[in-house]
C-alpha cells in the first residue's frame, strides 16, 4: 500500500470516529476490510485510490470464491461504499466506483421450526416442573408463563420479556403488545396461557410482598433494563429443551415464534391474520412460512403417496 493510500484510509477512519461516532469494533472492521481490499488490488497492480468499478466487482467475486457468505460480502461492499463516498466528498476522486455495484443476493433461508409434538414436550415438562415446591418455584412458574405466552401469541422475545406488570390485572383473553416502531397490536391468549400467567402473577406478588421490591415489568430482573434479559430466557429455554430430550441447538425463543406461525398456517389460518399477529409490516416476510409448509407437504407426499413408491425395490 502506498503511503498516500495509507494516509487516505487513516483519514477515513478518523472521520468515521470523530464525525460519525463509529464504535471501536466498527473502526477495526473497516480497517480490516480496506486492508483486505488493498491486498487484492495490489496483486492486480491497482492502488486503492485508483480502483475502478470493475476492480471492485472482481474483489467481490473473489470473496465469493473464498467462501464468504452473501452477508459478509455485503458488509465489505458497505465498507467500500463508505470509503469511496468519503474520497468523492473530499474531492480526492471525481467519481464513486461503488455506485454501480449491486449488493450480493442473499439466499432465502427457511426458518427453523419445531413440530407440535416437540412444543408439547416443552410445555408439558415446564408445567410439571412448575408444580414442584422449593425456593426456585417462582422461576419455574416464570418459565411456564414465558413459554405459554410465547407459543400463544408469537411475540418477539424482546416484546415478551419487556411486558409491563399491569397485564396481570386484566382478566381478558387478549393482550396488547407494543412492537417495532412503537406500534400496538392485539393478540389473543390461550386458556393455558391465561392460567399460567395467573399462577405466575400470584407467586410474583407474594415474592414482592416478602422482599418489598416492586417492578413495573411482568418479568423483573436486576439487569440495567429492569426486566429479564432475553439471553437469560434463551439459556433457560435451552436447558429445558435438554431436560425434555430435545436438541438444544434447535430450540430458541425465535424458533418458538416460528413454530407459532407455521402451526397456525398448518391448521388453516389465513396468512393475513398470521401477519397481523406476528406484527409484520410486509406480508412478504410472513410468506416464508408458506415455503416451510410446501417443503413439508412435498416430503409428506414423497413418503406416503402410493405413486411416489412406484419403482422402488420391494423389501
Buried (B, 14 or more C-beta within 10 A) or exposed (E): BEEEBEEBBEBBBEBBBEEEEBEEEBBEBBBEBBEBBBEBBBEEEBBBBEBEBEBBBBBBEBBEEEEBEBEBBBBBBBBBBBBBBBBBEEEBBEEBBBEEBEEBEEEEEBBBBBEEEBBEBBBEBBBEBBEEEEEEBBBBBBBBBBBBBBBBBBBBBEBBBBBEBEBBEEEEEEBEBBBEEEEEBEBEBBEBBBBBBEBBBEBBEEEBEEEEEEBEBBBBBEEEEEBBBBEEBBEBBBEBBEBBEBEBEEBBBBBBBBBBBBBBBBEEEEBEEBBBBBBBEEEEEBEBBEEBEEEBEEEEEEEEEEEEEEEEEEE
